[in-house]
Amino acid sequence: MPTALITGASLGFGRALATELILEGWAVIANGRRSGLLDELSRDVGQGTLVPVPGDITDPAHRQQILEEVQRLGSLDLLVNNASSLGPSPLPPLRHYPLKELTDVYQTNVVAPLAMFQLVRRCSRTPAASSSTSPPTPPWKPTKAGAVTDHRRQRWTS
């Protein structure tokens, strides 16, 4: 059974993708900050293999918890870094952007996805790569939306 890890799986695109993958026979490790929404997702998918891991992806201890679930399932075929933060709304000009909030946005949208990738890459059967049509460089490349998806089933290079 192929295994996927989806961050930000409690709402929107992450939830829809988790649902569809489970219906296609995948095991899904679902991360999200709201445990109630992950519980609801679990009820909605019924008998599928869903492993909810509620918590904040920016927390290194939580990322380690996710890694332990990946290892428990044996390997990983797909990593989708979908968790994100938009920051303040309306978006202020950069000269007025609160630095604390900008730091939080970068932690969620840049640092945490890279840290998650680095943690799980040794558990993967396939590479994480861009969903674009061009080959990834080096073996992986995040998409603009922050999702990291399988591309041409290449092998990991160390």
N, C-alpha and C positions, 0 to 999 in steps of 0.2 A: 504494500500500500504506500503510495507516495505521501510525503509529509510536507506541509507548508507552515511557515510562521508568518503571521500577519500582525503587525502592530497597528494600533488604531482600528481594531476590528469590531468595536462596539456600535459604531454608527456608519451611515453612508456607504461609501465605496468599500471600505474594509469589511463591513458587515455583509454586504451583497456578495463580495468575492468569497468570503468564508463560507457563506451559505451555498454558493454554486460549487465550490470545490468539494464540500462535503457531499453534495448530491452526486458529484462525479466519482465518489469513492476515495477521496483524499482524507487523511488525518490532518486536522488543522489545530495548531497552537495559536490561540487568539489572545492578544494583549489589548488591554484598554484600561483607562483610569476608573471607569465606573463599573464596579462588580455587578450591580443590579442589571445593567444592560447586557453584560456577558452572560449572566444567568438566564436572561430572557432569550438571548441567542441560542443558548444551550437547549432550552425548552422548544424553541422553534425548529431546530434541526433534528430533533428527535433522536433516532438511533445512530446517527452519524458519529464519527470520532472527532469530538471537539474537546480540546484541553484548554479551558479558560485560565488565564494567568493575569488577574487584575493587578494593576499597579502603574507607576509612572516610569516610562521608558528612559527618562533622564537620570533615574536613580541606578547607580552601578550595581547595588545589591539586587535590585529587581531584575536587571539584565542577567545577572548570574542565575537567578531563579528560573528565568526563561531558558537559559542554556541547559540547566539541569533537566528541564522537560524535554528539550530536543534530544539530549543524550539518552533519556529514559526511553524515548520512542525509537532510538537507534541511529537515525540519520535525518538529513534535511534535503529536500528537493527544490524548495522555493522559499525565498525570503522576500516579503513585501513590506518595506518600511513605509507605512501609510500614516502613522501618527504624525501630527503636525500642529503647529501653532501659527495663527495669523498675526498675533500681536495686537496692539491697540487698534480700535476702530472708532472713527475713521483713521486711516493710516496718516500719521503726521509726517511733515517733511523731515528728512534725516537730521537736519540741524536742531529739530525740536524733539526727536525721538528719545524717550526715556531710556537711558543706558541699561537699567535693570531689566526692562522689558525686552530690549534688543538682545541682551545676553540670554534671556529665557528662550526667545525665538531661535537663536542659533543653537542652544543646547538641544532643543527639541527637533529642529529641522536639519541640523548638520552633524553635531557631535554625537548624539544618541544613535542615529542610523549608522554612522561609520563604526561606532563602538559595537553595535549589535552585529554588524557584518563581520568585524574582526573576531568576535567571540564565536560565532557559529560557523565560520568558513571551514574549519577543520572537520565539522560534522556533516558536511555537505557531500552529496553524491554528484551534484552538478553545480556549475558556477552561477553566481548571481551576475546578471549582466543587464544591459539596456534592452528595452523593448523596441528600440529603433531598428531600422533595416541595416544600418552599418555595423560592422563587427566591433565589439567593445575593445577598448584599450585602457590599461592592460586587460586582465581577464574579466573585469567587471566595470560597470559604469552606471551610477544612479540616473534615473530619468528625472526630468524637470519636476514631476509631481512628488518625487521622493520615493517612488516605488522601485524596488530592485527586483527584476524579473529574469527568468531563465531565457537564454538566447542561444539557439543552435546547439544546445546540449554539449558544450565544450567541457573539457576536463580542467580541473583546478591546476594552476601553476603556482609554485611556492616562491 
